[in-house]
Amino acid sequence: MHIALPHSISTSVATALELHHCCIMIPIQDLLHRIQWDAEFGKGSFMIGYYDRVDDNIVRVPFREVFLAPGQNFSFDVMGEDGVTHMVPFHRVREMWRNGDLIWQRKLP
């Protein structure tokens, strides 16, 4: 698991958090909101990977194709390859990629 840290955190604090990453997990909603609202961090190219129960695999889509509706606190919408919009619960998100690097991961149960 990787942790997305704000640029303002000192190197020593960031190193300490990385050493203890087994006990810390940023909620996916917080990371998604940071991508949305932190202009500097959000400049990256993001991919979100979520578990598809029907296909039993991880589906990766560009974050720009994810729609986070105001007040929708438990899920987001994404356009599927079939052209139909699908609701994806946050608990099915398994990974986030930024510029090709894995920055957040939740293991499959």
Buried (B, 14 or more C-beta within 10 A) or exposed (E): BBBBBEEEEEEEEBEEBEEEEEEEEBEBBEBBEBBEEEEEBEEBEBBBBBBBEEEEEBBEBEBEEBEBEEEEEEBBBBEEEEEEEBEBEBEBBBBBBBEEEEBBBBEEE
